[in-house]
Amino acid sequence: SSLNLLNIDIGGNDLEGTIPGGFGNLIKMKLLRMNNNNFVGELKPEIFVSPSLRTFNCSENSLSGSIPDELYSATSLRVLNLASNN
């Protein structure tokens, strides 16, 4: 089942648009890399709901807006990279 995904790396693919929803359903996800794409808009709060998330990299996109409050409750998060956004 896709709900058991541990690592998602879609970096460097020239993907465009807003970050898709649904990452909060991936409760076993440990790594999410979406860097070096063309994502726009704000970070979705549900990304940080996964209790297992340790690494989140969304650098080198065109994201804007504020950082969701849910990020501050992501106690498993060890690596966060949001560099080179708007």
C-alpha positions, -999 to 999 in steps of 0.1 A, spaced: 0 0 0 12 35 -8 4 45 28 35 25 39 59 46 18 90 55 38 109 78 14 97 101 -13 123 118 -35 109 138 -64 136 164 -64 151 178 -96 121 169 -118 109 204 -129 75 197 -114 52 227 -113 22 239 -94 13 237 -58 25 210 -35 -1 181 -36 -21 173 -5 -23 139 11 12 137 26 -4 136 61 -18 102 53 17 88 50 23 82 87 54 61 82 71 86 59 106 95 71 120 114 42 103 139 18 125 156 -8 108 180 -33 138 203 -39 148 218 -72 113 219 -88 90 248 -96 65 244 -68 46 276 -59 22 286 -31 24 278 6 35 248 25 6 226 34 3 220 72 -5 183 67 30 176 55 42 179 91 16 156 106 35 124 99 50 113 133 79 97 115 91 125 93 128 131 99 139 149 67 120 175 47 137 193 18 117 217 -3 146 241 -12 151 257 -46 114 262 -54 91 293 -55 72 287 -23 59 318 -5 39 325 26 44 316 63 57 284 78 28 264 91 25 261 129 24 223 126 61 224 118 69 234 154 51 202 166 71 179 143 92 163 171 108 137 148 120 163 123 158 165 122 166 181 89 146 210 74 157 228 42 136 256 28 164 276 13 160 295 -19 123 301 -20 103 334 -20 
